[in-house]
């Protein structure tokens, strides 16, 4: 029998194809890891924005009376920018054509609207918190 033995090993085409597949696989893997890194960074930024927002909301009406108006500022040397709007709350179910008399000694409700932005300020990089705060009337003249 005259059997020819084939030489063991890989051809040049097989080696080039293997390297091409390896390069493609590594490119896809690095893209996935890059996307995961961006998600982790965004989650960290959003968490820090929420922490700053909660702190700022908690300070409203503490130490100084809550007043109607607009305020702006930043956290962490400008990394997070915030705007705060405080205004008397109006019950949307009440008709404005028939104003109800108000007791000047009654507690008042204020609407607080806080927006925190970071990065480029796109809607994805914004946090908005709306809440209501009941303010007791100040005692005039003492008891």
Number of C-alpha atoms within 10 A of each C-alpha: 3 4 5 6 6 6 6 6 7 8 8 9 9 11 11 11 11 12 12 12 12 11 12 11 12 12 12 11 12 11 12 11 12 12 12 12 12 11 12 12 12 16 12 12 18 19 13 15 25 17 11 18 22 13 11 13 18 10 12 15 13 9 7 8 11 17 14 13 11 12 11 12 11 15 15 8 7 12 12 21 19 22 15 20 16 21 16 15 14 11 9 7 6 10 9 10 6 7 8 9 6 8 8 8 11 11 12 15 16 19 17 21 17 22 17 24 23 23 14 9 13 9 9 12 16 19 18 15 14 13 11 14 17 13 15 12 11 11 8 7 5 5 4
